[in-house]
Amino acid sequence: MPRFFIEADLAENTSVELTETVFHHWVKVLRAQVGEQAILFNGQGGEYQAELIEVAKKSAVVQISDFNPNNRTSAIRTLLGQVMSKGDRMDYAIQKAVELGVSNIQLLTSERCEMRLKYDRDQKKLDHWQGIAVAACEQCGLNIVPQILPPMSLEKWLETELPETRLVLAPNKDEADVLTKATHDIALLIGPEGGLSEAEIAASNQKGFVNWCIGQRVLRTETAPVVALSILNYKLV
C-alpha cells in the first residue's frame, strides 16, 4: 500500500482533500481510482489509512479511517552534524541517514567544505533536501520526519547544546572502547569530502567529542553516515 506525507490535519472518520503534491503522485502518476487505499501521515505522529472516495480533474478527496500510532522511530536519538558536499553526494547521505533512523540533520560548513548556503535563493536547496527526507520516510515507514536544519559553521555548532554522547569520525584516531559508554542520545559529526582538519578535530575533542575510526579504510562523506548509523543501530539497540 502506498504511503504519502501530507501537510494537513488528519483524524479518524473525517474526509480530507489531497494536497497538490499527493494528488499528483497518487492520482496522476500512479493513476489511483476511487476505492483504492493508501497510508497518510503528517509528521505529527502515527499514520492513517485512507480510501479515495472522490476524484476530479484537479482534486481528490479521501476518507480517513484507522489510526496506527507506531512511528517506527529508532531507540537511539541521533543528531547528525554533516558537513555539506556538492551534487548527489549530499542527497544520498540525507536519504540513507533518514532510512537508518537519524533524528535530525544539522548542515555544517567547515574549512574544507565544498559549498556555502548564505542567500535566500538557497532556500530551494534546503527545501530539496527536506523533500528527500520526506520521500525517505514515505519509503521506509517512518512517521516523524527528521528536520534538515539550516547550515551553520562547525565552530558555532560546537558551542551549541549537544547530546551527551559525542562522536566524530576521525580516520586513524580511534580511541579505545568508543561505544562502551555511549548513551542513546548521540551527536555524530562527519566531515566533508576532504575530511575535517586536524584543528577542527582537536576543537571537537575539546567540546567532548570522542574520535571514532571505522575500519582501516577512509570512507567517503556520503558513505560515512550510512556505516556509522548502521553500527550504532546494531550495537546500541
N, C-alpha and C positions, 0 to 999 in steps of 0.2 A: 504494500500500500504506500503511495507517495506521501512524503512529508513536506510541509511548507511552513516557513516562517511568515507570519502576517502581523503587520502593525495595526492591531485592532483589539478592542476589548472582547474577550471570549468568556462565555458562560454556558453551562448546560441548558438545554431546552430553549435556546434562542436562535434566531436566524441572523446571519451576517453577510453583508455584501463583500465579495472578494476585492482586495486591493488590485491595482493595475498590474503589479508585478506578479502576483499569484494567478490572476486571471490569464495573463499572457502565457505563463509557463504551463498551467494545468489545462486550460481550455483551448488556447490557440496552438501551443506546441504539442502537448500530449493528447489533444483532441478529446478531452473528457466530455462525457454526456451526462444528462440528468440521470440520477440514480447511482452514479459512481461515488466512491468514498475516498477520503484522504485523512491524514492526520495534520492538524494545525496546532502551532504553538506560537506564543507571542513573546517569549523570553522572560515572562513573569513567573514561570514555574509550572511544570506539568504540561500536558498535551491533551487535545480534544479530538474525538472522532467527528468527522463532518461529512455530510451527504449533500451532493449537488442537487438542488431542487429547482433551480431556475437558471436558464441560460439565454441571454440576449446577445445582440451583436457586439456590444462593447462592455457588458457587465454580466455578473453571475451572482447567485445567492446560494448559500449553504445553510443547512440545518445542523446546529451543534448538538451532539448527544453526549456520549460517555466521556468522563474526565479521568485521566490517568496521572497521578501525582508523581510518578517516577521520573526524575530528571537525569538519571544515569551519570551523575557527576562523579568525578574521581574522589577517592577518600583523601587524596593529597591536594592541598591548595597550593598551586604553583604560580608565582608571578614571574613571567619570563621577561628579562631585560635583554632585548635583541637589538644589536647594532644594525642599522638598516643597510641593505645591499640593493643593487640595481637589478632590473629585469625580473625574470621569472623566479630567481632565487628567493626573493622575499615572499612572493606568492606561495611558493612551495613550503617555506618554513612556517608561515602562518597556517596554511591549510592543515599540515600534518600535526603541528602543535595542538591545534584545536581538536583534531581527531583523537589525540592522545590525552586529552583531558586538561589542558592548561586552563588556568582560571582567568588570567588576563595577560595581555602582552603590552609591555612598555617599549615603545620605539625609542631607540637611542642613537645619538651621534657620538663619534669618538675621533681620535687622532687620525685613524686610517679609514674612516667611514667614507663610502663612495658617494653618498648623497646627502643633501640638506633640504629639508622642507621648512620654508620660512614664510611663504606668501599665501595669500588667500586661494590662489589657483590650485595650490597643492592639496586643498580640501578634497578635490576629486580623487587624488591618490589615496587619501585616508579613507574616503568612502568606498573606494575599490577594495582596499584591504579588509574593511569591516564587512563588505559583501562576501568576501572569500570566507570569513569566519562564519557568517550566516549559512552559506552553502555547505560548509563542512558540517555544521550542526544538523542541517536537514538530512545530510547523507548518513551520519554516524549515529543519530538518535539522541543527541544532547538537546535539552530544552532550555538551558540557560546559556545565552550566547556570550562568550568572552569578549571583553572590550579591547579594541585596539587603541591604545592611549596615545595622544599626540606626542611627537618626539620632544625629547629634552636631551641635554648633554649628559654624558656619563658622569661628569663631575657633579652636576646638580642632583642627579638621581641618587648618587651615593649619600647625599645629605638628607634624603627623604626618609620617612619611617618605613622600614622594610621588614619582611618576615624574619622570624627568629633564626631559622637555618638559612645560611647564605653560601651559595656555591658559585665559583667562577671557573669556567672551562679554561684550563691553562696547560697546554702541552708540555710534557717533561717536568712538571712542577707538582706532581701528585703528592698529597700528604697522606699519611697512613690512616686507614680506617675512616675514610671520608664520610661514609653514610651511617656509621655505627651510632652516632649521637644525633642523627637527623630527626627533626620533628616532621609533622605532616603539614607544616606551614613553611614554604620554601621560596626563596628568591634565587633564580637561576640566571646568571649573567653569561651571555655568549657574544663574542666579539665579531668583527667584520671579516671579510674575505682575507684581509692581510693580518688578522689577529689583533688582539689588544697589545699595546706596547708594554714594555717592562714597567714603565712608570704607572700605567693605568692598572696593571695587575697589582702592583705594590699599593696603589691608592685604595683599591678594593679590599686588599688584605687588611689595611688599616681600619676599614669600616666593617670588619668582621667576616669578610668573605674567605672561604677556605678553598684552596686550589684543588681542582679535580681534573685529572688527566684520564681520559677514556681510552685505554689500549695504547698500542705503540705507534699508531698512525695518526696523522693530523687530519681531522675531519673538515670538510667544507662547512661554511657558515650555515647553509641550509640543511645539512645533514646532522649537524651537532645537536639541535634541539630534538630531533627525532630519536636519536640514540639516547641522549640524556634522559628524556621523559620516559622512554621505554624502560630504562634501567630503574628509574625512580618508582615507576608503577610496579615493576617486578619485585624490587627489594622491599618496598615500604607498604604495599597494600596487602 
